[in-house]
Amino acid sequence: MNEAIIDSTRHWLTRAVIGLNLCPFAKAVYVKDQIRYAVSEARTFEEVLADIETELKHLADTDPERTDTTLLIVPHALNDFGDYNDALHFADTLLKQLKLEGELQIASFHPDYQFDDAESDDIENFTNRAPYPIFHLLREASIERAVEAFPDAADIYERNMATLRRLGHTGWVDHMRREDEIKS
């Protein structure tokens, strides 16, 4: 079961995040196999927070050359985007309590992701939509190196919005289709 969840997440990562260049920093860690895919078995809010704590500590204690970033995939909980946002708030608080603020940060992805100023069906939301609720744990040092390598990093958000507007909903669905779906 976890293999199918990881496979689906990898497909999203390679087709959307890397394939559409939504995050120009993702390809390097993907190619170097420095991404940890952790599938949470949590079914409650509290269990999710416990898994976030475990994974934050694991990432902080792991050599960045081995694991530079972690995707904590939560397939059995936080399906409601509001609940996910609440958990994200507590995860950020946990980051501070663990004294990892400034070392690690948390990015957010969810199947129903919605920016504050957007309608639920706006294509721009798809920049942060993933097949499952995901807490992306990443190192601040990696972000700093990536920003140095990409001086236009501040423009990524706007560029991503423009990319998705060009694609539209139909283009998104077509782009995300798996090779085996295309052949049938």
N, C-alpha and C positions, 0 to 999 in steps of 0.2 A: 504494500500500500504506500509506504513512504517513498519508494522508488518512483511511483507514478506521480506523486506530489512534487518531488524534486525534478522529475523530467518536465512536468508542466511549467515549473518555475524557470528551469533552464531555457525552455522554449521561449517564454516571455522575455527573459533576459537577453537572449541572442537575437530574437526578432525585433522586439520593441526597443529596449534600452540600448543595445549595441547596434542593432540593424538600422534603427532610425537615428542613431547617434544622439539619443536623448541625454545621455551622460557620456561625454567624451573620455571620461576617466575610467569607465567600466571595462573597456576592452583589454587594457593592460593586465588588470588583476585576473580577468577571465582567462586570457591566454597563458598566464603564468600559473594557473590553477591555484590561486591564492584566495578563493572564495570558499567559505564554509557554509554549507547548506544544512541548517539545523531544523528538523521538523518537530514542532511542539505537539505533545499529546494532550495538552491542557484543554480543559472543557469549561473552566471557570476563569473569571477575571483574576482571582488570586493566584491560580496556577500559572496563568500567562505571565504575571509579574515575577513569579519565582523563576520561570524559565528565562525571562529577560535578564534577571540578576545573574543567573548561572552563565548565560552567554556573554554578558558584559565582562564578568570576571575572567571567563575563558579567553576572550579576545585580548583583554589587557595583559594576561599572563603568557600569551603565545607570541613567539617570534614573528614579526611582521613579514619576514621573508617566506614563512610557511603559510600563515593566514593573515591576510591584510584586511579582510572584511567578512562579516557574517550576515547571512540572510536567515533570520529566524522566521520560519514559515508557520503560521497558526491556522491550520485548516479546520479545526473543530470548535473554535471560539471566536468571539468578536466579529461575527458576521454583520452585525449592525454597525454602520459607520460611526454613529454617535458613540457607541460603546468602545469602538476602536480608538476614537479620539480621546475618550476619557482615559483609556489605558496608556495612550501615548503621553498624556500629561503626567501620569504617575510614573511612567518609565523615565521621563526626563528628570523628575524629582529623585528617582532611584539613582540615576546617573550622578547627581549632585551628592547624594548621601554616601555613595561609594567613593567619592572624591575622584571621579573619573572625568568630570567636566573639564574641558580643555585638552583631554587626551582622546576621548571617544565622543561620538555624537550619534544620534539616532535619526534616520530618515524614515519616511512613512509611505507605505503602498497598501492599497486596499481595492478590492473589486468594485466598490461603490464610491471610490474617492471623489470628493467634491470640494473645490476651492470655495472659500467663503463668499466670493462675489460671483459665483457661477450658478447656473441652473444645473440640475442633476444630469441632463442629457447633453450638456455642452461637450464638444469634442476635446476641448482643452483639458478636461479632467483626466483624460486617458494618459497624460504624461505620468500620472501617479497611480494608474489602475494596474493591478496585478491579479493573477488568478486566485490568490488567497490573501488574507491579511498578512503583511510582512513587516517586520521591524528590521530595518537595514542598519546594522551596527558598523560604524566605520571610524577609522582613525583620523584624528585631526591632522597629524603629520602627513598622511597621504593626501588629504585635501589640499594642504599647503603646497605640497610638491606639484600636484596636478594644476593648481591655480598658477603656479610659476610657469608651468609648461604651456598653459592655455591662457594667455593674457586677456582674452575676451570672455573669461569665465562668467562675468556678471551678465553677459548677454545670453547665456544658455537658456534661461527661462523664456525669454521673448522668442528666441529662435525655435524652441520646442513648440511653443504655441502656434507659431507660423507654420511649422511642419505639419502639425495635426490639422490645422485649418485647411491646408492644401490637400491633405489626404481625405478628410471628411470621414463620416462613419462607415460608408461602404468601402472606402480605401483602407481603413483600419482593419476591417473584417477580412478583406482580401489579403492584406499584408500579413496578418497574424495566422492565416490558415497554414496548417502543417503540410509538409510535402506529401504525406500519405493521403491527406484529404484532397489535395490537388489532383493526384493521380486517379482517384476513384470517380 
